[in-house]
């Protein structure tokens, strides 16, 4: 199998973004591997602070992180709500028998999802 090796995300404030992502990625089994990134099962997400205007563009709609159970999604929801994160949808079941998911934005407006599929 050839997994995605890494995803680089541009952020406006490294310290803020690292704290935000750490608050939920570690609940999903990701580990902080250096000052600017997290890794899980061979895939790394890392961040680069860039001084550029935030603008809407065509590109990925969102990134979805898998959760081991509904309770993990619920715990992440509570954590994000306590931080004042913008929740867009959920937690909720999507379609009958589908995924239990939460959709939210990071501090720079990236749309993220955490989902558990029974």
N, C-alpha and C positions, 0 to 999 in steps of 0.2 A: 504494500500500500504506500502511496505517496501523499502524506498529509500536507496541508498548508504549512510551510516552514515558519513564516512569520507574517504579521500584519503590522505595518507602521502607521501610527495615527499622529497627525499633527495636532498639537494642543497649544492654547494660548498661555497656560500657566502650568508648568511641570509639577510643582508641589501640590497644587489643588487637584490636578488630574490623577496623580499617583495616589493621593489619599482617597479620592472618590472610587477609583477602580479597586484599590485594596479592600475597601469596605465591603465589597460583594464578591470579588473574584476568589478570595481565599475561602469563602463559604462554599464555593463550587469546586474546590480542590486545586485551584491554580496556586502557584507559588511565586512569590517575588524572587526573581533570579538576579537582578541587579538594580541599580538606582533608577532605571527607566523602563523596566519591563517585567512581565509575568509569563510563566510558561506552564503548559499542561499537555501531557501526551505528545510531546514533540513539536507542538505549535507554540510560538512565542508572539505575544502582543507587546509591542513596545511603543514608546511615545517620544516625540521630538518636539521641543518647544520652538515655535515658529512665530515670528512677528509678521503676521499677514492678516488682511481683513477676512472676517468670517463671511462667506457668501454661499448662497444656495447653488449647487451644481448637480449635474447628472452624475450618478455614481451609485455605490451600494445604498440600498434603502435602509438596511439595518444589519447589525451583527447579532446573531443569536448564540447565547451560551447555554449549554445543556445543564440541567439540574438533576440531582439524584432522586429527588422526591418533591411532592407538593409542599411539604413543610419547609424545604429549603427556599422555594419560591416565596412562601409567606414570610420567612425570616428576612429575606433580602428586601421584600416590600417594606417591612417595618423599619429596617435599617435605612433605606433610601428615604422613606417618609420623615424619619427623624432628622435627616440631613436637609430636608426641604427640596429634594430632587423632584423634577417635573415628571409625574406619572402620566402616561398617555392612555394606557389601557390595562385593566386587570388589577389584581390577579383574577383570572377568569379562565374557564374552559373554552377553548376555541373549537367549535363544532362538536357534535355528539361523539364521545369516545376519543376526542382529540387531545391536544396538548393543553396543559395547565400552564398559563404563561403570564408574564408581566412585561409590558413595554414602557420604556422610559427614556429620558434624554440625559446625556452626560453634561458637564458644565459648559462644553463648547457646542452643544446642540446635536451631537451624534445620536442617532436613534439606536437603542440597544434593547435586546430582549433576553429574558431568562425563561426557559421553558422546560417542563417535565412532561414526557409522554408515557402514559401507562403501558 
